[in-house]
Amino acid sequence: MLLKQIQYFHAIVEKKSFTEAAEACFISQSAISQQMKTLEHELGIQLLIRHNRTFTLTPAGEYFYKETLPIIKSLDHAIEKTRHIAHHEEAILNVGCLNSYGSIEFNQAVITFMKTYPKVKLHIMHGNHEELYNALREDRIDLALND
């Protein structure tokens, strides 16, 4: 199973059309249809029930779509960030810090960082220990400042 096949599957589901998905993926309609047949064959299950010019998702297809959506979103995010880095564009750093970090020293450190790294945009999230841990685990922040 190729990641590209999963991306095609997502395009088909989101566009609700093999033809529109093929156009969005810059391949022919017959090629995207063949890739879906190959994906279904490799999985050993039917993801889509094809009708004349429409389709419906099988329960397995709905589950597969929902479970692979975070993978596709993560891949898209990684590609976007990689392009930003490659083109020396602005980067974003999501920092979580304890609610108690409101001191003059912390604010001065943020100002110094921003002057030193002007192409890095800081997003600061305040929270308690549990909120920061969850945000870090869920990739909503890149690092947590804790005591």
Phi and psi in degrees as a GROMACS rama.xvg file:
@    title "Ramachandran Plot"
@    xaxis  label "Phi"
@    yaxis  label "Psi"
@TYPE xy
-100.979  147.265  LEU-2
-59.1666  -35.5776  LEU-3
-59.8838  -37.9418  LYS-4
-64.0751  -38.7896  GLN-5
-66.7997  -39.4064  ILE-6
-62.6909  -41.3517  GLN-7
-62.2643  -43.8067  TYR-8
-57.5699  -45.3976  PHE-9
-63.2824  -40.5346  HIS-10
-62.1027  -42.845  ALA-11
-61.3592  -47.2521  ILE-12
-64.1764  -45.2384  VAL-13
-70.5783  -36.585  GLU-14
-84.3861  -15.7279  LYS-15
58.7533  29.095  LYS-16
-162.592  132.095  SER-17
-65.3004  -41.5528  PHE-18
-64.657  -48.8762  THR-19
-66.093  -36.7813  GLU-20
-64.8178  -41.9709  ALA-21
-61.6244  -43.3418  ALA-22
-62.2769  -44.3348  GLU-23
-64.5304  -29.9746  ALA-24
-94.7004  0.840432  CYS-25
59.8328  41.2234  PHE-26
-134.654  170.264  ILE-27
-76.7568  159.913  SER-28
-64.3476  -39.0164  GLN-29
-67.3423  -34.6691  SER-30
-67.7338  -42.2687  ALA-31
-68.8384  -35.8291  ILE-32
-63.5095  -42.8947  SER-33
-65.1538  -39.6798  GLN-34
-63.0503  -36.5311  GLN-35
-68.1847  -40.318  MET-36
-62.7032  -40.8209  LYS-37
-64.3371  -44.3246  THR-38
-60.5594  -46.8932  LEU-39
-62.4473  -39.6775  GLU-40
-63.622  -45.5171  HIS-41
-64.8018  -36.1493  GLU-42
-78.061  -23.386  LEU-43
76.2521  21.4083  GLY-44
-141.317  159.476  ILE-45
-94.3006  125.13  GLN-46
-93.7338  -33.293  LEU-47
-126.368  140.522  LEU-48
-102.613  113.848  ILE-49
-86.5578  133.324  ARG-50
-113.508  -176.532  HIS-51
-41.7849  -70.6787  ASN-52
-122.331  12.3886  ARG-53
-130.438  -179.491  THR-54
-153.686  162.28  PHE-55
-130.406  151.441  THR-56
-80.3538  139.604  LEU-57
-76.0557  165.149  THR-58
-55.5206  -38.8401  PRO-59
-65.4563  -37.847  ALA-60
-64.5853  -41.3171  GLY-61
-62.4444  -44.904  GLU-62
-63.4718  -46.0643  TYR-63
-61.3755  -40.7824  PHE-64
-61.4776  -50.5192  TYR-65
-63.1465  -39.9506  LYS-66
-74.4419  -28.5731  GLU-67
-93.069  -8.98517  THR-68
-58.3892  -45.2741  LEU-69
-60.8187  -33.2715  PRO-70
-64.772  -46.5808  ILE-71
-64.7322  -43.8591  ILE-72
-62.9816  -41.9512  LYS-73
-64.0316  -41.4177  SER-74
-63.2136  -46.2204  LEU-75
-59.6067  -41.6309  ASP-76
-64.149  -43.7418  HIS-77
-63.476  -41.0032  ALA-78
-63.8293  -44.5567  ILE-79
-62.1188  -46.6795  GLU-80
-63.7905  -39.1865  LYS-81
-62.1755  -42.785  THR-82
-63.7259  -40.2606  ARG-83
-60.9815  -44.5422  HIS-84
-64.5503  -44.7376  ILE-85
-62.6284  -33.4972  ALA-86
-97.9539  11.7532  HIS-87
53.944  35.4002  HIS-88
-84.3677  176.756  GLU-89
-60.6085  132.81  GLU-90
-104.1  157.816  ALA-91
-118.328  131.598  ILE-92
-119.32  115.639  LEU-93
-94.482  114.939  ASN-94
-115.508  131.844  VAL-95
-105.677  137.162  GLY-96
-141.446  154.497  CYS-97
-61.4746  149.203  LEU-98
-54.8525  -30.2592  ASN-99
-75.1875  -8.77537  SER-100
-85.1594  75.5865  TYR-101
-127.141  18.4546  GLY-102
-73.1579  164.712  SER-103
-61.5222  -38.0424  ILE-104
-62.9602  -42.2831  GLU-105
-64.7165  -47.0462  PHE-106
-61.0117  -39.5734  ASN-107
-65.9818  -38.6336  GLN-108
-63.3396  -39.4647  ALA-109
-64.0434  -45.5073  VAL-110
-61.7943  -43.8333  ILE-111
-62.0572  -43.8757  THR-112
-60.1253  -45.396  PHE-113
-65.6309  -34.0891  MET-114
-71.4812  -38.3226  LYS-115
-72.3456  -37.3692  THR-116
-124.5  74.2307  TYR-117
-65.5232  -20.497  PRO-118
-88.1012  -1.11927  LYS-119
-101.941  120.132  VAL-120
-94.2381  124.019  LYS-121
-91.9042  131.071  LEU-122
-114.792  118.68  HIS-123
-109.351  127.263  ILE-124
-114.183  129.555  MET-125
-100.234  145.399  HIS-126
-173.547  179.305  GLY-127
-88.8493  -179.701  ASN-128
-55.4969  -47.5137  HIS-129
-65.3509  -42.663  GLU-130
-62.5505  -41.4985  GLU-131
-67.178  -41.385  LEU-132
-60.5486  -46.9963  TYR-133
-63.819  -41.5643  ASN-134
-63.2511  -39.0655  ALA-135
-67.6262  -44.5678  LEU-136
-63.4444  -34.3713  ARG-137
-91.612  9.61602  GLU-138
60.3593  29.314  ASP-139
-86.8281  -18.614  ARG-140
-131.227  154.181  ILE-141
-89.8039  -29.8404  ASP-142
-153.109  156.92  LEU-143
-123.236  131.903  ALA-144
-97.096  117.856  LEU-145
-131.437  168.916  ASN-146
